[in-house]
Structure formats: structure tokens, C-alpha cells
Amino acid sequence: MTQSENNGQLDANDSSSHSGSRYWGNVEVIEEGESYRISRIEIKPRHGIKPQIHYHRNEHWVVVSGVAKVTCGDDEVLLGRNQSTYVPAATLHKVENPGSIPLVILEIQNGEYLGEDDTERPYDLNLVKPGVENK
């Protein structure tokens, strides 16, 4: 790949609505096609991604560095460097960084539809009730 082709690919990735800073960290789309997206996700220490559901895509997460606390359905597991997990479609899931260093994950999304409007968050759907606030 030439430098100009490489720059064009980076520009296309940077313009993806999926890429960018979030309150919990950062997402960088590395590559995407019609039915897949590969992203580098960095989650700040003591932060996490809110519980969510996708109906048209599966996800694979590989821990590059740090520790991931993954909740997938009713299962919760801690994953370290070089460990991975699979998140099937239509499964409530979240990932948190319980550690003191940034958590870096490679995420591979695969499915018939990858649009962000396929993401539902249970607090928005009232599927999960937030904890009772201090009185």
C-alpha cells in the first residue's frame, strides 16, 4: 500500500461515526467492510462501557493490555492480556476496566448490519433499573 493510499484509509477511518473520544476512553476504527468492523478500544482505569444489546451483530474482544471485567448475559469474567471472549447477538453485555492502567481491547464486530441504531442500552429501555439513590 502506498503512503497516499494508507493516508486515505486513515482518513476514512477517522471520519467513521464509530471512532472518537468517549467519557470512558477512545474508539479507533482500524478497518471496516460491509459486514465487519475492527476497532481498537481504550478504556480508562475505573471506567466502562454501559450495558448494551445489538441484535444484528456479534462481537469478539481480545485484550491487548490491562484487565477487562466482562459481563455477557448472566456470566461475568476477568480477562487478561491475550485472552478473549465472544459476545453473541441479542445478548446484554458490558466491559469495564477495574485496573489502574488503561485497558486496550481489539473488537471485531461481525454481522448483517453494523449501524449504531442497532445498539440499545437497557437503562434507555427500562430493562435494568438503576440502584436506589442515597436518601
N, C-alpha and C positions, 0 to 999 in steps of 0.2 A: 504494500500500500504506500502511495506517495505521501509526502508531508501534507500536501493540499487536500488529498482525499481523507487523511487522518483528521485534519482540522475540520473538514466538513462534517465528519462523523461526530466529532466532539460538539460542534455547534448544534447539530440536530439533537444530540442527547441533552445538551444544556437547555434547549427550548422545550423539552418534554414537560408536560404539566405534572408529571410524576416526580421529577427532580426538584431539589431545592431544600432550603432550611426549614426545619420544624422546631417547635418548642423543645422537643425531646432529642433533637440531633439533626441529621442530614441524610438525604437520599440522593444518590447519583446513579442515573441510568447508564449502564455500561453498553448495553446492546438491546435492541428490541426488533421483533419481527411481527408478523401478523398474529401469531398465536403464542408468542412468548416474550418475556421481558426479563433481563438480568440486571440487577441493581446492587450497588454497594450501599449498605445501610450502616450508619454510625449512630449509636445511641449513647447519650451522655450518662455518666455514672448516676445511679439512683433515679433514672428516668425510664420510661417505657412507652410503648405504643398502646393506645386504648384498645379494648376488646373489639373485634370486628368479625364480620362474616362476608365471604364472597361466594356467589352461587355458580359462577361460570369459570372459575379458575382454581387450580391447585397451586400450592407454594412449597418449595424446598428451601430450607435455610441451612447454611453452612457457617459455623462460627470460625472466623479468621483470627480474632483475638478477643480476650475478655471472657466473661461468663454470661450466658443467656439463661434467664428463667423463662421457660416457655410453658404456656398454658394452651392446650389444644383439646377442646371438648372438656371432659372431666379429668384429664391427665395433666400433671404438672411435672416438669423435669428440668434439671440444671444441665446445661451443655457447656463444655469447654472447647478449647481450640481443637480444630479438625473434627469435631463432632457435628452431626446434622440431624434434622428432623423433617418430616413430611406433614404438611397441613392439607388435608383433603378439602375439596369444595364443600360448601354448606356446613362448615364446622366453625363454631365460635373459637377464636384464638387471639392470643396477645403475646408479646415478648417484652421482657423487662431486663434492665441492667442492674443487678443488685450489687455490682462490684464498685471498685474505686477507680478503675481505668475505663476509657471508652470501650464499648462493645462494638465490634465490627462484624457484620454478617454479610454474606453474599446470598441474595434472594433470587431464586429462579421461579418466575410465575409462568404457568403454562395453562392454556385453556382456550375455549372458543371465543371468549370475549374478555378483554382486559381493561375496559373502561372504568374510570373511578366511580361512576354511578352504580357499579356493581358492589360497592363497598357499603355495608350497613353497620352502624355502631349500635350496640344493644341499648345504651343509655338513650339514644335518639328514638329507639323503637319501644322503650319501656319493657324490654325483656329482662333487664337486670336493674334492680332498684339500688340506687346509691345508699351508702351507710347513713345512719341517723346522725345528724349534725350534733355537736356539743350543745347542751342546753344552757 
